[in-house]
Amino acid sequence: MLSIIANKKRRNPAGSLFLVAALFSVSLLSSVTAVSAQELGWPEKEELKFGFIKLTDMAPLAVAYEKGYFEDEGLYVTLEAQANWKVLLDRVIDGQLDGAHMLAGQPLGATIGYGTQSHIVTAFSMDLNGNGITVSNDVWAEMKKAIPHEDGKPVHPIKADYLKPVVDNYKEAGKPFKMGMVFPVSTHNYELRYWLAAGGVHPGYYAPHKGDTSGQIDAQALLSVTPPPQMPATLEAGTINGYCVGEPWNQQAVFKDIGVPVITDYEIWKNNPEKVFGVSSQWAEENPNTHIRVVKAMIRAAMWLDANNNANRPEAVKMLAKSSYVGADEEVIANSMTGTFEYEKGDKRDIPDFNVFFRHNATYPYYSDAIWYLTQMRRWGQISEPKSDNWYLDTAKNVYRPDIYTKAAQALIKDGLAKASDFPDFASETGFKPPQTEFIDNVTFDGTKPNGYLEQFSIGLKGDTVL
Amino acid sequence: MSKSVQAVSQIGQLDGKSRITSLVSMLPKLLMPLVGILLFLAVWNGVSKSIDTSLGQFPGPAQVWQQSIVLVNEHNAQRDKAAAFYERQEVRNAQRVAQDESYVPKIREFTGAPTFFDQIWTSLYTVMVGFFIASIIAVPAGILCGLSKSAYAAMNPLIQIFKPVSPLAWLPLVTMVVSALYVSNDPVFSKSFITSAVTVSLCCLWPTLVNTAVGVSNIDADLVNVSKVLRLTPLKHVQKIVLPASIPMIFTGLRLSLGIGWMVLIAAEMLAQNPGLGKFVWDEFQNGSSESLARIMVAVITIGIIGFMLDRLMLAVQRFASWDKNAVLR
């Protein structure tokens, strides 16, 4: 509407005929999306390129593309697989990508300047859970001896307490015990560290102020970075003894018979936030309407993925198995996407919430989620100096943008594509989940008291400690 | 008179005989490649059955053939999707114009993933551009080196040092330099394309340069003397004497260059994730599906066949351009 009026000023009197004609045709053609289009404003940028890593949790992007949700918003999106998380982040920063499927820690890490410094924001959380920790067959054989069994099957969740003797043996034999994770600020790094530390295995500290970014100070288990799709091959080659990665790369290890997943992140922290959709803050400022429309399309995709008790998941699996998306075999992807998870070969168990895309408000960017990641960065020394509780909150607010999410959700409600009950109550939502208790070590996380939370751990930096 | 007629008829008889004998001698020439290929397929088939990888059995000829058909089907399916995409876009553009007449409708290119055949085309295009850039630098530089001993002495150390450098060592530098220098809001070529093309150029400069220099410096002394007697200007000397005389060597260099360029390109695409056949191979490797190895094998064979065809193409051009039609070229 605005643009039509603006144009009128420039036009000669004859042009007003045009205007009348235009208004008339608007009233004829106005469909549901057209109305919202004008309220939201047209997208500033219509041709977009988004990056992703070959993991099943890129599904909202694939679904929004294949189901035409992006096109419904007037967006022409190209999806492009990236080599690794660093390349992906760098390309978002230098503008080659308009946005990307990111690790939740990436926008936070980049904004506070751990690694490449650049202000990245997120208005959409892509999923909950979806990761697992896999160890090599040899390590599993050792661990299994001590694990209690029920009906001939190991009792889950398996704590790292059972891994500790194996790590000690390696140490006595003078061999390093190595594990892979996907990126220094990845969920996987923090989950693996959380699990190891909860079982008494020290995963090592970072000390960026001393130029040490290996994360192996005082470590009993040496963690290093390997891109997700290369995890199984690296484990097979014996370069690492285990890894923490997203799907389908844990199930791939089972299928290829090269390792055994011992625990899922769902069991480490129930319904933990996983990937986010990140864009540079400059892009977000320049393209506010486009940003809201992208989030709209992705919310619809997430709803489709979780609709009717995962009824659409088999179709999603077919989509993801295409070589341009995840490309792994359908049965491997289906193993975890359809609500089950296979630990040892043949030991398939139901975990309906292993991949959550929409329910439990999975897509809402909670400040408390951001703060949890920041506490872990502090715990392992990536944030080397002590920070106040306010600093945690301010940083979270600087990166997580529920305001944009809210606009997108309200537009969807207005379009009749979603119900208000699908979302948190925006009027009263504070952005903080109530204190969460479902961690493997039974420690309670209250997002409003990050420093108090860190005090509860025996392994990890806290308070005024500086390495 | 009669003698000469006899002689002619004898020649005729000889001709008939030699035709048959040449046919017989041609037979193994035609047959042996076929035997070679069949033998290779048999050995491949046999060996592949006994190699079990973590991605399943190593693909034999049958699986590879099957995957090549799948790739063709995927390409066709993608073309259909593209057609539907353009149709939807036109409808959407029309709607938008109706609501917002200041809008200038625009047809955007299909946003779907490139197919195997799209990737082949990208690679061919890239290698040709890289090769062309290298050639227009290498041939003049080579002529200069061949004509002047001092120019050669000056350039020789550089040639010797840079000639053996692997493309993969150049790649990070080229990538960074291209992203720093090639800044444009509406680029005609994508950065990845420029990076690949420049890397190819850097690696296929050298064979052309060296061979041109050798060809030019070895021109028959008689030809040079003719030029001196005629008092040709330096430009005419190059045009009339040097170029024609060194064409065979220049083309030997160009053929080597194109071969190297093709190999380099695949490696560069794999490492830099630039669109093309190399990326196709890498993506399939990353996918790790049970069909991945067969699809990679299709790509390997395709890369080989295209490399072979490029070489034949250069050979044909060389035959056409060379003055010495009797020279044996292979």
Interface residues (C-beta under 8 A of the other chain):
Chain A: S3 I4 A6 N7 F18 A22 S25 V26 L28 L29 S30 S31 A34 A37 Q38 W42 E46 E47 K54 Y65 G68 E71 G74 Y76 V77 T78 L79 A81 Q82 A83 V87 D94 Q96 P229 Q230 P232 A233 E236 Q252 K256 D257 I258 A321 K322 S323 S324 V326 G327 A328 D329 V332
Chain B: S54 L55 R88 Q89 R92 Q95 R96 A98 Q99 D100 E101 S102 Y103 R108 T111 G112 A113 S179 K191 Q273 D283 E284 Q286 N287 G288 S289 S290 S292 R295
